[in-house]
Amino acid sequence: MAFPLPLTSHLPISTSSISRTSFLPLTPRQPSFFSDQNVSRRVLISCSSSSSSYSNNGSTPEPRNGSGLNGQSSFPGMPSLDGTSNPPLKWRRVLLKVSGEALAGDEQQNIDPKVTMSIAREVAAVTRLGIEVAIVVGGGNIFRGSTWAGCSGLDRSSADYIGMMATVMNAIFLQATMESIGIPTRVQTAFRMSEVAEPYIRRRAIRHLEKGRVVIFAAGTGNPFFTTDTAAALRCAEINAEVVLKATNVDGVFDDDPKRNPNARLHESLTYQEVTSKDLSVMDMTAITLCQENNIPVVVFNLSEPGNIAKAIKGERVGTLIGGTWNSIVANT
């Protein structure tokens, strides 16, 4: 039964206007598009739309871990949009150490664009799987402090500072290459160079990684007498990365120099103690000790082999694993 509802005005009315008061009958509520069921559906759609690939200004934003690109699921073992499933990943956050000599390629120039593009493409492939990647670059292709120390009165500290600035050059070049193919990248330096890069702030670096950005650490540790290998071990421990991936010009760690001995055997895995006792020239002792104390495994592999970077980042067997076994993530001393 419908009840009349007077539609009256809040303005003063005269007695003569009462006769003109209109009434609107109340009818039973009819289901509409904005019913409870439909409203909840709209909310779900809105939540899905908030993670779309467009930012407030209409530009394509940076991918986030777990978003999944090209129809791929960013979660290991979960089916992707095309019905396939990604293999489980050994590591979630890695630190890639690239030497300056590796960036030089055939050494006809300081930086080989083909090498940087190869690195960028392989890093792009693994970031789509949700793996967080940080990079430490060396500067030996431009200037090596330990080599120039003592020349023309140049002391070791000043030479090392020049070498740190060389790593910044490499980092900016690598950043430009990565961003040219759509990888959001940040460069952080150990000492302030605000016009060209961010200063290193641990919490900011971790936040960049969580947002799916690649972070390149430059200028080493910011202190002379420390190598970029030590910087890689230090940054790895600071950002809670699970492994140091050292990209070199050889296939891994051998029991002898493979250039002089063609029968040299490649080690599949080593302990930290074996590296130090045999004085294997993998990383300097400071870096190896820092990795050992923090249970950080190290993978040494050949950068020039196509696909090796992606394999190493995904935890596939490649090169030599130091401080662990391929079947276990826990480091072994």
DOVEX-444804 format. One record per residue (C-alpha): residue in three letters; x negated, y, z. Coordinates in steps of 0.25 Angstrom, whole numbers. Example, Ala and Ser with C-alpha at 12.3 -4.5 7.8 and 13.67 -1.06 7.14 Angstrom:
% residues 2
ala, -49, -18, 31 $
ser, -55, -4, 29 $
***
This chain:
% residues 333
met, 0, 0, 0 $
ala, -6, 14, -4 $
phe, -6, 25, 6 $
pro, -6, 40, 1 $
leu, -18, 48, 4 $
pro, -17, 63, 3 $
leu, -28, 70, -5 $
thr, -28, 83, 3 $
ser, -38, 95, 2 $
his, -46, 100, 13 $
leu, -42, 114, 9 $
pro, -31, 121, 16 $
ile, -18, 118, 9 $
ser, -4, 125, 10 $
thr, 9, 118, 13 $
ser, 13, 119, -1 $
ser, 2, 111, -6 $
ile, 5, 99, 3 $
ser, 15, 95, -8 $
arg, 4, 94, -18 $
thr, -4, 84, -9 $
ser, -8, 72, -17 $
phe, -9, 58, -13 $
leu, -18, 47, -18 $
pro, -14, 33, -15 $
leu, -24, 23, -9 $
thr, -25, 10, -17 $
pro, -32, -2, -14 $
arg, -47, -2, -17 $
gln, -51, -6, -30 $
pro, -64, -13, -33 $
ser, -73, -4, -41 $
phe, -87, -4, -46 $
phe, -92, 1, -33 $
ser, -86, -10, -24 $
asp, -95, -16, -14 $
gln, -99, -27, -23 $
asn, -103, -18, -34 $
val, -110, -8, -26 $
ser, -119, -19, -20 $
arg, -122, -23, -34 $
arg, -126, -9, -38 $
val, -135, -8, -26 $
leu, -143, -20, -30 $
ile, -144, -15, -44 $
ser, -149, -2, -39 $
cys, -160, -9, -30 $
ser, -165, -17, -42 $
ser, -165, -4, -50 $
ser, -174, 3, -40 $
ser, -186, -6, -44 $
ser, -185, -3, -58 $
ser, -197, 1, -66 $
tyr, -193, 16, -66 $
ser, -197, 27, -56 $
asn, -189, 39, -53 $
asn, -195, 47, -64 $
gly, -192, 37, -74 $
ser, -206, 32, -76 $
thr, -211, 17, -75 $
pro, -215, 15, -61 $
glu, -226, 6, -55 $
pro, -223, -8, -54 $
arg, -221, -13, -40 $
asn, -226, -27, -35 $
gly, -214, -36, -36 $
ser, -207, -29, -47 $
gly, -211, -38, -58 $
leu, -214, -33, -72 $
asn, -211, -39, -85 $
gly, -201, -48, -79 $
gln, -211, -54, -70 $
ser, -208, -57, -55 $
ser, -219, -51, -46 $
phe, -217, -62, -36 $
pro, -225, -75, -37 $
gly, -216, -87, -39 $
met, -204, -79, -41 $
pro, -197, -80, -55 $
ser, -199, -68, -64 $
leu, -188, -62, -73 $
asp, -191, -72, -84 $
gly, -189, -84, -75 $
thr, -204, -87, -74 $
ser, -211, -87, -60 $
asn, -225, -80, -57 $
pro, -236, -89, -50 $
pro, -239, -86, -36 $
leu, -250, -76, -34 $
lys, -262, -78, -25 $
trp, -264, -64, -22 $
arg, -255, -52, -20 $
arg, -265, -41, -19 $
val, -278, -41, -25 $
leu, -290, -32, -27 $
leu, -298, -33, -40 $
lys, -312, -28, -40 $
val, -317, -24, -54 $
ser, -332, -21, -56 $
gly, -336, -9, -64 $
glu, -344, -18, -73 $
ala, -332, -26, -77 $
leu, -325, -13, -81 $
ala, -336, -10, -91 $
gly, -333, -22, -99 $
asp, -344, -24, -110 $
glu, -352, -12, -103 $
gln, -351, -4, -116 $
gln, -344, 7, -107 $
asn, -342, 10, -93 $
ile, -327, 5, -93 $
asp, -321, -5, -103 $
pro, -306, -1, -106 $
lys, -304, -15, -110 $
val, -308, -20, -96 $
thr, -300, -11, -89 $
met, -288, -14, -97 $
ser, -290, -29, -95 $
ile, -290, -27, -80 $
ala, -278, -18, -81 $
arg, -269, -28, -89 $
glu, -273, -40, -80 $
val, -270, -31, -67 $
ala, -257, -27, -73 $
ala, -253, -42, -76 $
val, -255, -46, -61 $
thr, -248, -33, -55 $
arg, -236, -37, -62 $
leu, -236, -50, -53 $
gly, -236, -41, -41 $
ile, -250, -42, -37 $
glu, -256, -30, -31 $
val, -270, -26, -37 $
ala, -281, -17, -32 $
ile, -294, -15, -40 $
val, -308, -10, -36 $
val, -317, -6, -47 $
gly, -332, -5, -47 $
gly, -340, 6, -54 $
gly, -352, -1, -59 $
asn, -349, 1, -74 $
ile, -351, 16, -71 $
phe, -360, 18, -59 $
arg, -366, 8, -49 $
gly, -371, 15, -37 $
ser, -381, 4, -32 $
thr, -388, 4, -46 $
trp, -389, 19, -46 $
ala, -393, 22, -32 $
gly, -407, 28, -31 $
cys, -407, 33, -45 $
ser, -411, 48, -46 $
gly, -409, 50, -31 $
leu, -395, 44, -31 $
asp, -393, 37, -17 $
arg, -385, 25, -15 $
ser, -373, 32, -9 $
ser, -371, 42, -20 $
ala, -373, 31, -31 $
asp, -362, 23, -24 $
tyr, -353, 35, -24 $
ile, -355, 37, -39 $
gly, -352, 22, -41 $
met, -339, 24, -33 $
met, -335, 35, -43 $
ala, -337, 26, -54 $
thr, -327, 16, -48 $
val, -317, 27, -48 $
met, -319, 29, -63 $
asn, -317, 14, -66 $
ala, -304, 15, -57 $
ile, -298, 26, -64 $
phe, -301, 20, -78 $
leu, -295, 7, -73 $
gln, -283, 14, -67 $
ala, -280, 21, -81 $
thr, -281, 8, -88 $
met, -271, 1, -79 $
glu, -261, 13, -79 $
ser, -262, 13, -94 $
ile, -255, -1, -94 $
gly, -245, 3, -83 $
ile, -252, -2, -70 $
pro, -250, 8, -59 $
thr, -264, 10, -53 $
arg, -270, 19, -42 $
val, -285, 22, -40 $
gln, -290, 24, -26 $
thr, -304, 29, -23 $
ala, -312, 26, -10 $
phe, -315, 41, -9 $
arg, -306, 53, -13 $
met, -305, 56, -28 $
ser, -291, 62, -27 $
glu, -290, 67, -42 $
val, -292, 54, -48 $
ala, -288, 43, -38 $
glu, -281, 41, -24 $
pro, -290, 39, -12 $
tyr, -290, 25, -6 $
ile, -279, 24, 4 $
arg, -277, 9, 8 $
arg, -262, 10, 11 $
arg, -260, 18, -2 $
ala, -268, 7, -10 $
ile, -259, -4, -4 $
arg, -246, 4, -7 $
his, -251, 6, -22 $
leu, -253, -10, -23 $
glu, -239, -12, -16 $
lys, -233, -4, -27 $
gly, -239, -12, -38 $
arg, -251, -2, -42 $
val, -265, -6, -44 $
val, -275, 1, -35 $
ile, -289, 3, -40 $
phe, -299, 6, -29 $
ala, -311, 15, -33 $
ala, -324, 21, -27 $
gly, -327, 8, -19 $
thr, -326, 9, -4 $
gly, -330, 24, -5 $
asn, -343, 21, 2 $
pro, -357, 19, -4 $
phe, -364, 6, -3 $
phe, -352, -2, -5 $
thr, -348, -9, -18 $
thr, -335, -10, -25 $
asp, -334, -25, -21 $
thr, -334, -21, -7 $
ala, -323, -10, -10 $
ala, -315, -21, -16 $
ala, -316, -30, -4 $
leu, -313, -18, 5 $
arg, -301, -13, -3 $
cys, -296, -28, -4 $
ala, -296, -29, 11 $
glu, -290, -15, 13 $
ile, -278, -17, 4 $
asn, -276, -31, 9 $
ala, -278, -37, -5 $
glu, -280, -52, -5 $
val, -292, -54, -15 $
val, -303, -47, -22 $
leu, -304, -50, -36 $
lys, -318, -47, -42 $
ala, -318, -45, -57 $
thr, -332, -47, -62 $
asn, -339, -51, -75 $
val, -341, -66, -72 $
asp, -331, -77, -70 $
gly, -334, -78, -55 $
val, -345, -82, -45 $
phe, -355, -92, -50 $
asp, -365, -100, -43 $
asp, -376, -94, -52 $
asp, -377, -83, -62 $
pro, -368, -87, -74 $
lys, -376, -78, -83 $
arg, -389, -86, -80 $
asn, -384, -99, -77 $
pro, -373, -104, -87 $
asn, -370, -116, -77 $
ala, -367, -107, -66 $
arg, -354, -112, -58 $
leu, -342, -103, -55 $
his, -338, -103, -41 $
glu, -323, -105, -40 $
ser, -322, -101, -25 $
leu, -332, -96, -15 $
thr, -332, -92, 0 $
tyr, -337, -79, 5 $
gln, -349, -86, 12 $
glu, -353, -93, -1 $
val, -354, -79, -8 $
thr, -362, -73, 3 $
ser, -371, -85, 5 $
lys, -374, -87, -9 $
asp, -375, -72, -12 $
leu, -366, -73, -24 $
ser, -365, -59, -31 $
val, -350, -58, -30 $
met, -348, -46, -22 $
asp, -357, -39, -12 $
met, -358, -45, 2 $
thr, -350, -33, 8 $
ala, -338, -36, -1 $
ile, -339, -51, 1 $
thr, -340, -50, 16 $
leu, -328, -40, 16 $
cys, -319, -50, 8 $
gln, -324, -61, 18 $
glu, -320, -54, 30 $
asn, -306, -51, 25 $
asn, -304, -64, 18 $
ile, -303, -58, 4 $
pro, -305, -68, -7 $
val, -313, -63, -19 $
val, -311, -68, -34 $
val, -322, -65, -43 $
phe, -318, -67, -58 $
asn, -322, -62, -72 $
leu, -315, -49, -76 $
ser, -318, -51, -91 $
glu, -310, -64, -92 $
pro, -295, -60, -97 $
gly, -285, -63, -87 $
asn, -295, -65, -75 $
ile, -290, -53, -67 $
ala, -276, -57, -68 $
lys, -280, -71, -64 $
ala, -288, -66, -52 $
ile, -277, -57, -47 $
lys, -267, -68, -48 $
gly, -276, -77, -40 $
glu, -278, -87, -51 $
arg, -292, -95, -51 $
val, -302, -86, -58 $
gly, -317, -83, -55 $
thr, -322, -86, -41 $
leu, -314, -85, -28 $
ile, -322, -80, -16 $
gly, -317, -82, -1 $
gly, -305, -91, -5 $
thr, -300, -103, -13 $
trp, -291, -102, -25 $
asn, -280, -111, -18 $
ser, -280, -102, -5 $
ile, -279, -87, -3 $
val, -286, -87, 10 $
ala, -300, -82, 9 $
asn, -311, -92, 13 $
thr, -324, -88, 19 $
***
